[in-house]
Amino acid sequence: MTDFRTKLAEINAQLQSLLAEGELPLDSLKTSIFDGDKEVMIEGGPNGLIYFASQCLDVASKTSPGAHVHIDEFGGADPGSLPLIVSLKIEN
């Protein structure tokens, strides 16, 4: 499992580097409730979805249950997006 987490961390570091260097400028990422309150929608441009995937990879590479990231309009999402928490759940 450590090798898997190391690979995830390496992939994520490459994505983060591309985002930080402006090679993948964040275009759009919006979180919302869809179809009444039955579904959560995450929609975005290609780079916004890559940013979201990067955040998920970051959490997946952790080893502590409850490791998490917040995605909201202050951290990567478009204004008006609903706050979203991506959290690690480790089953025994």
ZIFENUR-V931567 format. One record per backbone hydrogen bond with DSSP energy under -1.0 kcal/mol. CO is the residue of the C=O (numbers start at 0). NH is the residue of the N-H. Records with the same first field share a line. If there is no record, write none. Layout:
BEGIN
CO = NH ; NH
END
This chain:
BEGIN
0 = 4
1 = 5
2 = 6
3 = 7
4 = 8
5 = 9
6 = 10
7 = 11
8 = 12
9 = 13
10 = 14
11 = 15
12 = 16
13 = 17
14 = 18
15 = 19
16 = 20
17 = 22 ; 23
18 = 21
27 = 44
28 = 77
29 = 42
30 = 81
31 = 40
33 = 38
34 = 37
38 = 33
40 = 31
42 = 29
44 = 48
45 = 49
46 = 50
47 = 51
48 = 52
49 = 53
50 = 54
51 = 55
52 = 56
53 = 57
54 = 58
55 = 59
56 = 60
58 = 61
63 = 66
66 = 87
68 = 85
70 = 83
71 = 74 ; 76
77 = 80
83 = 70
85 = 68
87 = 65
END
